[in-house]
Amino acid sequence: MKFVDHVVITVRSGDGGRGLVSFRREKFVPKGGPAGGNGGEGGSVYVEADPHLYTLMDLRYNTRHEAGDGQPGGSNNKTGKDGDDVVLRVPPGTVIRDRTNDTLIGEVVEPGDRLLVAEGGRGGKGNTFFKSSTNQTPRHAQPGEPGEEKEIALELKLLADVGLVGFPNAGKSTLVSSISAAKPEIADYPFTTITPSLGMVYLDEYTSFVMADLPGIIEDAHEGRGLGLQFLRHIERTAVLLFVIPIDATDLGATYEQLLHELREYDASQLDKPRFVALSKIDLLPPEERSLLPEVVEEHFPEDVELFPTSAVAQMGLDPLKRRLFETVDAHKRRTAAEVTRS
């Protein structure tokens, strides 16, 4: 299935049913009085997070969604039937915006989260509602309120524990496919990873975390060049950043600084996250040079950056990297849980 992370659709909630003007017409009941029922409520449109979905593909070609109208009120004070709601199921991590004024409606993050995006119109009151001691035979009722129509944009931001950061051809896709069950789609042009994908990384039967393989950054990605904005949007929700830099890069330090620059220009808060560097493709080095890593390249990076020489193809250095990533992810989750408990 094709990965789709941004769609624009039109939603319309249902109109409320009109109230009824009616009077009792029963034998032996003179002056039976008003008996007009209220109209039904119009259906509403909701967006709900479904953990079984990972793409907005279902909404790509089905761009208009209308809830049902409420039915008119009936005689004998019968209320009209409410209109049917529409529930649009989307992957967790979807943000919903009103396209008319580009305002945020909300987001659904956890499975089962439900967000109202278009509220149904209220049903009109029947003439029974207007009966009083001074108006015992009201001859008017309310029309139902109209529903609302909106053009909304749905934007998916992948939920992952670890996000891979790197330029095209850095080896990110090979890495994530080697340590998880994910099989990223790769093309033979500079933007190698075509679509984001998630992989579950297992240390053992009960220990795992989620890694996101995302489209590679290019220079000035924060300004929308290449696939940069697609990448940067998805990395917002990751807890830990893993910079993947090939050992054969022309300048390791400059490559790292350029990646930091793109993140900083897009959203400086991303640099507050724990980050590590995986030096990929070390199988390209002769064994004697490989044994000297990472001491040889430490001078290219800040002192507080942890380096992990790896080769996804040759399965080198992957276990220490996985363990360190899990420790950091686990610490983040524990810290977050403690903060939620305190609040």
C-alpha positions as CSV (number, residue, x, y, z in Angstrom):
1,M,0.0,0.0,0.0
2,K,1.3,3.4,-0.9
3,F,2.3,5.7,2.0
4,V,0.3,8.9,2.1
5,D,0.9,11.4,4.9
6,H,-1.1,14.5,3.8
7,V,-4.6,14.8,2.4
8,V,-7.2,17.5,2.0
9,I,-10.9,16.5,2.3
10,T,-14.3,18.2,2.6
11,V,-16.5,17.2,5.5
12,R,-20.1,18.2,6.1
13,S,-22.2,17.6,9.2
14,G,-25.9,16.9,8.9
15,D,-28.8,19.4,9.2
16,G,-31.0,19.2,12.2
17,G,-34.6,18.0,11.5
18,R,-37.4,20.5,11.7
19,G,-39.9,20.5,14.5
20,L,-43.6,19.6,13.8
21,V,-46.8,21.5,14.3
22,S,-49.4,19.0,15.3
23,F,-52.4,18.6,17.6
24,R,-54.0,15.6,19.2
25,R,-56.9,14.2,17.2
26,E,-58.3,11.5,19.5
27,K,-61.9,10.5,19.9
28,F,-63.4,11.7,23.2
29,V,-60.4,14.1,23.8
30,P,-61.7,17.5,23.0
31,K,-59.0,20.2,22.6
32,G,-56.3,17.6,22.8
33,G,-53.6,20.3,22.7
34,P,-50.2,20.4,20.8
35,A,-48.5,17.2,20.0
36,G,-45.7,18.1,17.6
37,G,-42.4,16.4,18.2
38,N,-38.9,17.8,18.0
39,G,-36.6,17.2,15.0
40,G,-33.6,14.8,15.3
41,E,-30.1,16.0,15.7
42,G,-27.9,16.2,12.6
43,G,-25.0,13.7,12.4
44,S,-21.5,14.9,13.2
45,V,-18.1,14.1,11.7
46,Y,-15.3,12.7,13.8
47,V,-11.7,11.8,13.3
48,E,-10.5,8.7,15.3
49,A,-7.1,7.2,15.7
50,D,-6.9,3.6,14.6
51,P,-3.7,1.7,15.5
52,H,-4.1,-0.6,12.6
53,L,-3.6,2.1,10.1
54,Y,-0.3,3.7,9.1
55,T,-1.2,5.8,6.1
56,L,-3.9,8.3,5.0
57,M,-4.3,6.4,1.7
58,D,-8.0,5.6,2.4
59,L,-8.8,9.3,2.3
60,R,-6.7,10.1,-0.7
61,Y,-9.4,9.4,-3.3
62,N,-12.4,9.7,-1.1
63,T,-12.4,13.4,-0.5
64,R,-15.9,14.2,0.6
65,H,-17.7,12.9,3.7
66,E,-21.2,13.8,4.7
67,A,-23.0,12.9,7.9
68,G,-26.8,12.2,7.9
69,D,-29.5,14.8,8.4
70,G,-31.8,14.6,11.4
71,Q,-35.4,13.5,10.6
72,P,-38.4,15.8,11.2
73,G,-40.4,15.5,14.4
74,G,-43.5,13.3,14.3
75,S,-47.0,13.5,15.7
76,N,-47.8,12.4,19.2
77,N,-44.7,14.1,20.4
78,K,-42.4,11.7,18.6
79,T,-38.8,13.0,18.2
80,G,-37.3,12.5,14.8
81,K,-34.4,10.1,14.3
82,D,-30.9,11.5,14.7
83,G,-28.7,11.6,11.6
84,D,-25.9,9.1,11.3
85,D,-22.4,10.2,12.4
86,V,-19.3,9.8,10.2
87,V,-16.1,8.5,11.8
88,L,-13.0,8.9,9.8
89,R,-10.3,6.5,10.9
90,V,-6.7,7.7,10.6
91,P,-3.3,6.6,12.0
92,P,-2.3,7.8,15.5
93,G,-0.3,11.0,15.2
94,T,-2.6,12.7,12.7
95,V,-3.0,16.5,13.0
96,I,-6.2,18.1,11.7
97,R,-6.4,21.7,10.4
98,D,-9.2,23.9,9.1
99,R,-8.0,24.9,5.6
100,T,-10.2,28.1,5.5
101,N,-8.2,30.0,8.1
102,D,-5.3,27.5,8.7
103,T,-6.3,27.0,12.3
104,L,-5.5,23.9,14.3
105,I,-8.6,21.8,15.0
106,G,-6.7,19.2,17.0
107,E,-4.8,16.0,16.8
108,V,-5.3,12.3,17.6
109,V,-2.3,10.7,19.1
110,E,-3.3,7.7,21.2
111,P,-5.3,4.8,19.7
112,G,-9.0,5.5,20.3
113,D,-8.6,9.2,20.5
114,R,-11.6,10.9,18.8
115,L,-11.9,14.5,17.7
116,L,-15.0,16.3,16.6
117,V,-14.3,18.2,13.3
118,A,-17.9,19.1,12.2
119,E,-20.8,19.3,14.6
120,G,-24.3,18.3,13.5
121,G,-27.1,20.9,13.5
122,R,-29.6,20.8,16.4
123,G,-33.1,19.6,15.8
124,G,-35.9,22.2,15.8
125,K,-38.4,22.2,18.6
126,G,-42.0,21.0,17.9
127,N,-45.0,23.1,18.9
128,T,-45.4,21.1,22.1
129,F,-42.2,22.7,23.4
130,F,-43.8,26.2,23.2
131,K,-46.9,25.3,25.1
132,S,-47.5,27.5,28.2
133,S,-50.3,28.7,30.4
134,T,-50.7,31.7,28.2
135,N,-50.2,29.9,24.9
136,Q,-52.0,26.6,25.1
137,T,-52.2,26.1,21.3
138,P,-48.9,27.2,19.8
139,R,-49.0,27.0,16.0
140,H,-45.3,27.4,15.3
141,A,-42.2,25.1,15.4
142,Q,-38.5,25.6,14.8
143,P,-36.6,24.6,11.7
144,G,-33.6,22.5,12.3
145,E,-30.2,24.2,12.5
146,P,-28.0,23.7,9.4
147,G,-24.9,21.6,9.6
148,E,-21.4,22.9,8.9
149,E,-19.1,22.2,5.9
150,K,-15.4,22.5,6.1
151,E,-12.3,21.8,4.1
152,I,-9.8,20.2,6.4
153,A,-6.2,19.1,6.0
154,L,-5.0,15.9,7.7
155,E,-1.3,15.6,8.2
156,L,0.4,12.5,9.6
157,K,3.4,12.7,11.8
158,L,4.8,9.3,12.5
159,L,5.0,8.1,16.1
160,A,8.4,6.5,16.7
161,D,10.9,6.2,19.5
162,V,14.0,6.7,17.4
163,G,14.2,8.7,14.2
164,L,17.1,8.3,11.7
165,V,18.7,11.6,10.6
166,G,21.0,11.6,7.5
167,F,21.7,12.7,4.0
168,P,20.6,10.5,1.1
169,N,22.7,7.4,0.6
170,A,23.9,7.5,4.2
171,G,22.8,3.9,4.8
172,K,19.7,4.6,6.9
173,S,17.4,2.3,5.0
174,T,19.9,-0.6,5.1
175,L,20.4,0.0,8.8
176,V,16.7,-0.1,9.7
177,S,16.0,-3.1,7.5
178,S,18.9,-5.0,9.2
179,I,17.8,-4.5,12.7
180,S,14.0,-4.6,12.3
181,A,11.3,-6.2,10.1
182,A,10.8,-3.0,8.1
183,K,11.5,-3.1,4.4
184,P,11.9,0.5,3.2
185,E,11.2,1.2,-0.4
186,I,14.5,2.4,-2.0
187,A,15.0,4.1,-5.4
188,D,18.1,4.6,-7.5
189,Y,18.2,8.4,-7.3
190,P,19.5,10.8,-4.7
191,F,16.3,10.8,-2.6
192,T,16.7,7.2,-1.8
193,T,14.0,6.5,0.7
194,I,10.8,7.3,-1.1
195,T,8.4,6.9,1.8
196,P,8.7,6.9,5.6
197,S,8.4,3.5,7.3
198,L,8.4,2.2,10.9
199,G,10.3,-0.8,12.1
200,M,10.0,-2.7,15.4
201,V,13.5,-3.3,16.8
202,Y,13.7,-6.3,19.3
203,L,16.5,-6.8,21.8
204,D,14.7,-9.9,23.2
205,E,11.1,-11.2,23.5
206,Y,10.0,-8.5,25.9
207,T,12.3,-5.6,25.0
208,S,11.7,-3.5,21.9
209,F,11.4,0.0,20.5
210,V,10.1,1.6,17.3
211,M,12.5,3.1,14.7
212,A,11.5,5.4,11.9
213,D,13.3,5.4,8.5
214,L,12.5,8.7,6.9
215,P,13.3,10.5,3.6
216,G,16.8,11.9,3.6
217,I,17.6,15.5,4.2
218,I,19.4,17.7,1.6
219,E,20.9,21.1,2.1
220,D,18.2,23.7,2.9
221,A,15.6,21.0,3.6
222,H,14.1,23.3,6.2
223,E,13.1,25.6,3.3
224,G,11.2,22.8,1.6
225,R,13.9,21.6,-0.8
226,G,13.8,18.0,-1.9
227,L,11.9,15.8,0.6
228,G,13.1,17.8,3.5
229,L,9.8,19.0,4.9
230,Q,8.3,15.5,4.7
231,F,11.3,14.3,6.8
232,L,11.3,17.1,9.3
233,R,7.5,16.8,9.9
234,H,7.8,13.2,10.9
235,I,10.8,13.6,13.2
236,E,9.0,15.9,15.5
237,R,7.4,13.1,17.4
238,T,10.5,10.9,17.9
239,A,12.1,10.7,21.3
240,V,15.7,10.0,20.3
241,L,17.6,11.0,17.2
242,L,20.2,8.7,15.5
243,F,22.4,10.6,13.0
244,V,23.7,8.2,10.3
245,I,26.9,9.4,8.7
246,P,28.8,7.1,6.3
247,I,32.5,6.6,7.2
248,D,33.4,7.6,3.6
249,A,31.9,11.1,3.9
250,T,34.2,13.8,2.7
251,D,34.1,15.6,6.1
252,L,32.4,13.8,9.0
253,G,32.3,16.8,11.2
254,A,30.9,19.1,8.5
255,T,28.2,16.5,7.6
256,Y,27.1,16.3,11.3
257,E,27.0,20.1,11.6
258,Q,25.0,20.5,8.5
259,L,22.4,18.0,9.7
260,L,22.2,19.9,13.0
261,H,21.8,23.1,11.1
262,E,18.8,21.8,9.1
263,L,17.1,20.6,12.3
264,R,17.8,23.9,14.1
265,E,16.4,26.0,11.3
266,Y,13.2,23.9,11.2
267,D,12.6,23.6,14.9
268,A,15.4,24.3,17.4
269,S,13.6,22.3,20.1
270,Q,14.5,19.1,18.2
271,L,18.1,19.5,19.3
272,D,17.0,19.1,23.0
273,K,16.5,15.4,22.3
274,P,19.1,12.8,23.0
275,R,21.1,12.1,19.9
276,F,23.7,9.5,18.8
277,V,25.9,9.1,15.7
278,A,26.1,5.8,13.8
279,L,29.2,5.7,11.6
280,S,27.8,3.5,8.8
281,K,29.5,1.4,6.1
282,I,32.6,0.6,8.2
283,D,32.9,-2.6,6.2
284,L,34.5,-0.4,3.5
285,L,37.5,0.1,5.7
286,P,40.5,-2.3,5.9
287,P,40.4,-4.3,9.2
288,E,43.4,-2.5,10.6
289,E,41.7,0.9,10.2
290,R,38.4,-0.4,11.4
291,S,39.9,-1.5,14.7
292,L,41.0,2.1,15.5
293,L,37.4,3.4,15.3
294,P,35.9,5.5,16.9
295,E,39.1,7.0,18.5
296,V,40.4,8.2,15.1
297,V,37.2,10.2,14.3
298,E,36.4,11.5,17.7
299,E,38.0,14.9,16.9
300,H,35.4,15.5,14.3
301,F,32.5,15.5,16.8
302,P,31.7,17.3,20.1
303,E,32.8,15.5,23.2
304,D,29.3,14.7,24.4
305,V,28.4,12.8,21.2
306,E,28.4,9.0,21.5
307,L,29.7,7.3,18.3
308,F,28.8,3.8,17.1
309,P,30.8,2.3,14.2
310,T,28.4,0.1,12.3
311,S,27.9,-1.9,9.1
312,A,24.4,-3.0,8.4
313,V,25.6,-5.2,5.5
314,A,28.2,-7.0,7.5
315,Q,26.2,-6.9,10.8
316,M,28.9,-5.1,12.7
317,G,28.3,-3.0,15.8
318,L,24.6,-3.3,15.7
319,D,24.0,-4.9,19.1
320,P,25.7,-2.2,21.2
321,L,23.8,0.4,19.2
322,K,20.5,-1.2,19.8
323,R,21.1,-1.6,23.5
324,R,22.1,2.0,23.9
325,L,19.1,3.3,22.0
326,F,16.8,1.2,24.1
327,E,18.3,2.4,27.3
328,T,17.7,6.0,26.2
329,V,14.2,5.4,25.0
330,D,13.3,3.5,28.2
331,A,14.6,6.4,30.3
332,H,12.6,8.9,28.3
333,K,9.4,6.9,28.8
334,R,10.0,6.5,32.5
335,R,10.6,10.2,32.8
336,T,7.5,11.1,30.8
337,A,5.4,8.8,32.9
338,A,6.7,10.3,36.1
339,E,5.9,13.8,34.8
340,V,2.3,12.8,33.9
341,T,1.8,11.2,37.4
342,R,3.0,14.4,39.1
343,S,0.7,16.6,37.0
